[in-house]
Structures are given as structure tokens and as C-alpha cells.
């Protein structure tokens, strides 16, 4: 068991909302100084929080902790881009559109693709996307794909809340995305392009429940 009291959630909420000093946390939570200090020390011990000095604290990773709170301004979309073939629009475009139709604002878009797949979409404007290239050879090995995607999204987890999309590219890439979503506790979607339907394989609520479970049990 990590924490025996749900009061730790109120401290994490402060940090998720940009409140980083001991004195400001104290103003927001109904806890004694000793209790706040105890929770912060334990959060540091479990590598969830980092002390910056002068009584200031920061979350080491916003993902997955800040999924706990409903008032999230925006998310980072992490998806896959496959070959154009008969597709009318890139799968990530469909996914982002469907997410925003559900009221989920996307402030950053990152896609993983191969040189061949990207070339097949020549002429399409991907200026809104940060494109990460994976070789066709790497796509043959699920652990390799996982490692490359994990390495690329780790800095994004520090600053934002991610939504993974396992729709496109190859089955190995889909499995790698699924594995990472489970391991890192990140929401995961899949899009049925023909029906233009978004399915939550791991919902935001699923993630909230799992984060609480890991913190409090």
C-alpha cells in the first residue's frame, strides 16, 4: 500500500493545477503542516514528486496522475500513420476530429510512421503534427516499437496528458501501443474508419480508477 489516506489526492490536485509551493498548498488543503510534509516526502520517495528547492515541488510526470481531475484543459494525441491506399484522409485526422467532437481538446499531435507510409501521403499538410519516423524493419519487432515510442513520449508525459491511438500502421504497432497504454496507464482509442466511430479501449474513467487504485491500495 502506498498511501493510507485519500488526502494525498488533494495535494496532487494542487500540483496538477500549477500550485508548487508548500505555503500555497497549505492554503488549498485542509491539512496540518506535518501531514502535508509527510505526504510530500512519501510522494518524493515513490518518485511521483520532485523537490525543486525553496519549498517548491513539481510532479515528475503529469501522465498519469493528472487524469484524476476532470478540469483538464487539453490533451496530447499520440497516433500512428499508415499507408494511404484507399483512405480519403489520414487516420490521425479522423481520430482528432472525433475526439474534439466529444469535447476533448487536442493541443499537441504526434504521429509515428514509416518513410514509405509518409511518402504515400505526399501533398497532405502535416504541419500540425510532430512526425516520428520508425523504420519498416523495426515494425517487425514489437518490443523495439514499444521502446522507440516510449522513449519519444516520455518527455511528453512530463508536460501533458496523453491519449494513445492504436488504429493504424501495422498490427505490431497496434499491439505495441496497447502494451504501452496498459503499462503507463494512458487512455487508448481505436477508430472504425468506415463508420467513423471512435471506441475507447481504455477510457479516461478507466485510467482514473486505476490511478486511484495504485495510489491508495
C-alpha positions as a Python dict, from the first residue, in 0.01 Angstrom:
ca = {
    (1, 'X'): (0, 0, 0),
    (2, 'X'): (141, 338, -93),
    (3, 'X'): (-88, 579, 91),
    (4, 'X'): (-335, 508, 369),
    (5, 'X'): (-524, 836, 323),
    (6, 'X'): (-707, 985, 26),
    (7, 'X'): (-587, 1327, 148),
    (8, 'X'): (-284, 1278, -74),
    (9, 'X'): (-517, 1331, -374),
    (10, 'X'): (-578, 1692, -269),
    (11, 'X'): (-203, 1761, -270),
    (12, 'X'): (-166, 1603, -615),
    (13, 'X'): (-455, 1818, -739),
    (14, 'X'): (-267, 2129, -630),
    (15, 'X'): (44, 2017, -820),
    (16, 'X'): (-160, 1933, -1131),
    (17, 'X'): (-306, 2286, -1124),
    (18, 'X'): (35, 2453, -1105),
    (19, 'X'): (46, 2520, -731),
    (20, 'X'): (400, 2426, -638),
    (21, 'X'): (499, 2589, -308),
    (22, 'X'): (442, 2446, 37),
    (23, 'X'): (272, 2766, 152),
    (24, 'X'): (29, 2770, -143),
    (25, 'X'): (-52, 2401, -98),
    (26, 'X'): (-127, 2473, 268),
    (27, 'X'): (-378, 2741, 166),
    (28, 'X'): (-564, 2497, -60),
    (29, 'X'): (-580, 2181, 152),
    (30, 'X'): (-729, 2122, 496),
    (31, 'X'): (-423, 1956, 643),
    (32, 'X'): (-168, 2036, 911),
    (33, 'X'): (187, 2124, 808),
    (34, 'X'): (315, 1791, 939),
    (35, 'X'): (66, 1595, 727),
    (36, 'X'): (148, 1792, 412),
    (37, 'X'): (520, 1740, 473),
    (38, 'X'): (464, 1368, 533),
    (39, 'X'): (271, 1320, 208),
    (40, 'X'): (520, 1525, 5),
    (41, 'X'): (809, 1324, 147),
    (42, 'X'): (635, 999, 59),
    (43, 'X'): (547, 1123, -290),
    (44, 'X'): (913, 1207, -344),
    (45, 'X'): (1016, 864, -214),
    (46, 'X'): (785, 695, -465),
    (47, 'X'): (927, 906, -749),
    (48, 'X'): (596, 1085, -814),
    (49, 'X'): (706, 1432, -699),
    (50, 'X'): (1037, 1617, -718),
    (51, 'X'): (1151, 1892, -480),
    (52, 'X'): (1293, 2190, -663),
    (53, 'X'): (1420, 2376, -357),
    (54, 'X'): (1294, 2679, -164),
    (55, 'X'): (980, 2489, -67),
    (56, 'X'): (871, 2423, -426),
    (57, 'X'): (754, 2090, -566),
    (58, 'X'): (667, 1953, -909),
    (59, 'X'): (518, 1633, -1048),
    (60, 'X'): (778, 1422, -1224),
    (61, 'X'): (510, 1315, -1473),
    (62, 'X'): (170, 1476, -1536),
    (63, 'X'): (72, 1149, -1705),
    (64, 'X'): (-96, 957, -1546),
    (65, 'X'): (-152, 1147, -1217),
    (66, 'X'): (-343, 1445, -1358),
    (67, 'X'): (-606, 1224, -1526),
    (68, 'X'): (-759, 1212, -1177),
    (69, 'X'): (-906, 1557, -1221),
    (70, 'X'): (-1188, 1647, -1459),
    (71, 'X'): (-1088, 2004, -1540),
    (72, 'X'): (-814, 1918, -1788),
    (73, 'X'): (-766, 2194, -2048),
    (74, 'X'): (-626, 1979, -2328),
    (75, 'X'): (-457, 1654, -2423),
    (76, 'X'): (-172, 1537, -2642),
    (77, 'X'): (-272, 1299, -2922),
    (78, 'X'): (-24, 1017, -2997),
    (79, 'X'): (-115, 815, -3306),
    (80, 'X'): (3, 605, -3598),
    (81, 'X'): (1, 685, -3968),
    (82, 'X'): (-29, 401, -4219),
    (83, 'X'): (-20, 381, -4598),
    (84, 'X'): (-269, 597, -4785),
    (85, 'X'): (-405, 324, -5013),
    (86, 'X'): (-780, 396, -5042),
    (87, 'X'): (-805, 623, -4737),
    (88, 'X'): (-961, 962, -4803),
    (89, 'X'): (-795, 1129, -4503),
    (90, 'X'): (-516, 1025, -4265),
    (91, 'X'): (-638, 816, -3973),
    (92, 'X'): (-498, 1063, -3715),
    (93, 'X'): (-706, 1341, -3871),
    (94, 'X'): (-1020, 1132, -3828),
    (95, 'X'): (-926, 1046, -3470),
    (96, 'X'): (-854, 1405, -3364),
    (97, 'X'): (-1179, 1523, -3523),
    (98, 'X'): (-1379, 1256, -3340),
    (99, 'X'): (-1209, 1333, -3010),
    (100, 'X'): (-1284, 1703, -3043),
    (101, 'X'): (-1646, 1618, -3130),
    (102, 'X'): (-1658, 1459, -2783),
    (103, 'X'): (-1533, 1784, -2629),
    (104, 'X'): (-1172, 1670, -2590),
    (105, 'X'): (-936, 1947, -2695),
    (106, 'X'): (-611, 1836, -2856),
    (107, 'X'): (-324, 2083, -2813),
    (108, 'X'): (-41, 1867, -2949),
    (109, 'X'): (-36, 1597, -3218),
    (110, 'X'): (236, 1337, -3257),
    (111, 'X'): (234, 1054, -3510),
    (112, 'X'): (464, 757, -3565),
    (113, 'X'): (502, 635, -3922),
    (114, 'X'): (742, 484, -4173),
    (115, 'X'): (913, 676, -4456),
    (116, 'X'): (706, 474, -4704),
    (117, 'X'): (374, 550, -4536),
    (118, 'X'): (456, 919, -4502),
    (119, 'X'): (553, 937, -4870),
    (120, 'X'): (224, 777, -4972),
    (121, 'X'): (51, 1085, -4821),
    (122, 'X'): (268, 1331, -5015),
    (123, 'X'): (78, 1651, -5076),
    (124, 'X'): (-108, 1634, -4745),
    (125, 'X'): (-22, 1910, -4497),
    (126, 'X'): (112, 1754, -4176),
    (127, 'X'): (240, 2084, -4035),
    (128, 'X'): (16, 2042, -3728),
    (129, 'X'): (191, 1717, -3641),
    (130, 'X'): (523, 1624, -3486),
    (131, 'X'): (625, 1329, -3704),
    (132, 'X'): (838, 1047, -3562),
    (133, 'X'): (987, 802, -3812),
    (134, 'X'): (1008, 427, -3748),
    (135, 'X'): (1182, 203, -3999),
    (136, 'X'): (987, -77, -4166),
    (137, 'X'): (1242, -318, -4018),
    (138, 'X'): (1167, -201, -3662),
    (139, 'X'): (796, -267, -3719),
    (140, 'X'): (875, -638, -3728),
    (141, 'X'): (967, -637, -3358),
    (142, 'X'): (702, -536, -3101),
    (143, 'X'): (948, -472, -2812),
    (144, 'X'): (1156, -248, -3041),
    (145, 'X'): (850, -45, -3142),
    (146, 'X'): (744, -16, -2778),
    (147, 'X'): (1089, 107, -2680),
    (148, 'X'): (1102, 368, -2957),
    (149, 'X'): (753, 502, -2886),
    (150, 'X'): (812, 500, -2510),
    (151, 'X'): (1138, 691, -2549),
    (152, 'X'): (970, 951, -2769),
    (153, 'X'): (665, 1009, -2550),
    (154, 'X'): (845, 1016, -2214),
    (155, 'X'): (914, 1393, -2234),
    (156, 'X'): (551, 1449, -2336),
    (157, 'X'): (432, 1263, -2023),
    (158, 'X'): (618, 1516, -1810),
    (159, 'X'): (435, 1816, -1952),
    (160, 'X'): (95, 1689, -2069),
    (161, 'X'): (-179, 1428, -2061),
    (162, 'X'): (-169, 1180, -2346),
    (163, 'X'): (-428, 987, -2544),
    (164, 'X'): (-289, 697, -2747),
    (165, 'X'): (-446, 580, -3074),
    (166, 'X'): (-370, 226, -3193),
    (167, 'X'): (-576, 240, -3513),
    (168, 'X'): (-326, 247, -3795),
    (169, 'X'): (9, 138, -3944),
    (170, 'X'): (61, -235, -3865),
    (171, 'X'): (-73, -496, -3623),
    (172, 'X'): (263, -499, -3444),
    (173, 'X'): (240, -122, -3394),
    (174, 'X'): (-118, -161, -3267),
    (175, 'X'): (-4, -422, -3013),
    (176, 'X'): (289, -203, -2906),
    (177, 'X'): (54, 93, -2846),
    (178, 'X'): (-182, -129, -2646),
    (179, 'X'): (103, -263, -2433),
    (180, 'X'): (226, 89, -2358),
    (181, 'X'): (-124, 210, -2269),
    (182, 'X'): (-157, -70, -2014),
    (183, 'X'): (195, -30, -1876),
    (184, 'X'): (189, 350, -1849),
    (185, 'X'): (-181, 384, -1761),
    (186, 'X'): (-279, 603, -2059),
    (187, 'X'): (-620, 624, -2232),
    (188, 'X'): (-635, 433, -2561),
    (189, 'X'): (-867, 474, -2859),
    (190, 'X'): (-942, 290, -3183),
    (191, 'X'): (-1130, 436, -3480),
    (192, 'X'): (-1358, 237, -3712),
    (193, 'X'): (-1292, 444, -4021),
    (194, 'X'): (-1577, 305, -4233),
    (195, 'X'): (-1835, 402, -3970),
    (196, 'X'): (-1633, 699, -3848),
    (197, 'X'): (-1678, 572, -3495),
    (198, 'X'): (-1441, 622, -3203),
    (199, 'X'): (-1407, 344, -2946),
    (200, 'X'): (-1238, 388, -2608),
    (201, 'X'): (-1039, 70, -2545),
    (202, 'X'): (-915, 229, -2222),
    (203, 'X'): (-1132, 524, -2119),
    (204, 'X'): (-1043, 830, -1915),
    (205, 'X'): (-1257, 690, -1635),
    (206, 'X'): (-1075, 355, -1654),
    (207, 'X'): (-747, 540, -1608),
    (208, 'X'): (-877, 748, -1316),
    (209, 'X'): (-987, 434, -1135),
    (210, 'X'): (-654, 263, -1197),
    (211, 'X'): (-451, 565, -1080),
    (212, 'X'): (-652, 579, -756),
    (213, 'X'): (-610, 206, -711),
    (214, 'X'): (-232, 231, -750),
    (215, 'X'): (-209, 525, -512),
    (216, 'X'): (-442, 409, -239),
    (217, 'X'): (-432, 30, -238),
}
